[in-house]
Amino acid sequence: MVDYPKDWREVDLINIANTFIGLVTTMTSNYTNDGAKLIRNQDIQNNKFIFKENIYLNREFAELNKSRMHKLGDVVTVHTGDIGTSAVIEESLVGSLGFATIVTRLDKKIADPYFISCYFNSQHYKEYVMSIMTGDGRNNLNMRDFNKTRLMLPSLPEQKAIAETLMAFDRHIENLERIIEKKKMICDGAVEDLMTGKERLDGFKGDWEDIIIGNLCYIVTKQTGFDYTNYIKESLKKSKTEMDIPFIQNKDFAIRQVNMNTDYYIPLNVAEKFPKILLDEKCLLISISGKVGNVGIYEQNKKAFLGGAICVLKFFDKEYIDWIMYYLSSKKGMENLVKNEKKSSHKNLTVSDIRKISIPIPHASERKATINILDKMIAEIQTLEKEKAKIEKIKAGAMDDLLTGRVRLI
């Protein structure tokens, strides 16, 4: 139970706003290259709109639905999907229309749109709407339930101060996202150029040698002769003790990052019965089903166990691991990796196909210098991602404090 400040007042949403649902009719015949912008549920993110696809409605159709056009300051909320997620209509989106979205048009003398949007995006409100959602298979926020929303409002100046503080976090996070995306593009370009020899570091010459992966390592999957179903699978558990180790799945690794807080764990004494798929040394992981072609290096100082849909490459000479990881993560390397994938209900690679892949490899000194440059790029990106995660965590705490009045700005 939250103990709100005595000068905050409880209000019903329907007493401070008009709410309505966006268009719910078929509109594809009215799509055009210019006209009224269409906002769909998937376009709404926390306090912002992100359009992966720009869709417009012809002006004649839009005019027929003028009463549902967005106005400045409208709060648009996800009706189906990530329910509750909201953003505010700014000048550039005035006159747009929503498709199956919820629109809240506030009395701005009482409530600040950005404060309300922050409130709708809070964990507290998300948990509330999840508890009342309807629908079969898809999260759906019923308008009747949405209109039952009650909230605590501070004074209008305090609402604005709270919203501005929280959105300052958003701006910082968005700036970090832009920097991270830019650096990832630069890194991807460097991987592509350096791993294929299109560009070479100063001072290095000479031909590269093509080496077959199967000559450098042995490759194993959990399907390779192990009694997985009857022995390993029944040993998996969702909670961890000191005697358990992580069960690595293909979503748990990428390049040099490995998630050790996994969905499942396995007792160490069970894992040690299968040393070939026990991860206890530096090795290469490749996803062979589902997320086909995901590549990463396991070099943790703790043991883990190989999960499904992954093969592990344990090298005779570990000096080759980093080069091959970067090569396979390049566009050219990925093409070589997946060119023989098996098409079925889902994509698959076989160990046999991976063994046959030929990798262009330079002299050890050039490998070392190239890997050092790429590692520095990856490390810089990871530092920025940690900074972003830290700011997101701080923002979550600030939301909880400011939206409940535990911390006051005015």
VENQUIFEN-V637956 format. One record per helix or strand of 3 or more residues. SS is the DSSP state (@ for helix, = for strand). FROM is the first residue (numbers start at 0). TO is the last residue. If there is no record, write none. Layout:
ss->SS from->FROM to->TO
ss->SS from->FROM to->TO
This chain:
ss->= from->8 to->11
ss->@ from->12 to->15
ss->= from->16 to->20
ss->@ from->27 to->29
ss->= from->35 to->39
ss->@ from->40 to->42
ss->@ from->58 to->63
ss->@ from->65 to->67
ss->= from->74 to->76
ss->= from->85 to->87
ss->@ from->90 to->92
ss->= from->96 to->98
ss->= from->101 to->105
ss->@ from->112 to->119
ss->@ from->122 to->131
ss->@ from->142 to->145
ss->= from->149 to->152
ss->@ from->155 to->195
ss->= from->208 to->211
ss->@ from->212 to->214
ss->= from->216 to->220
ss->@ from->227 to->234
ss->= from->243 to->247
ss->@ from->249 to->251
ss->= from->252 to->254
ss->= from->264 to->266
ss->@ from->267 to->270
ss->@ from->274 to->276
ss->= from->282 to->286
ss->= from->294 to->297
ss->= from->303 to->305
ss->= from->309 to->314
ss->@ from->317 to->328
ss->@ from->330 to->337
ss->@ from->350 to->354
ss->= from->357 to->360
ss->@ from->363 to->401
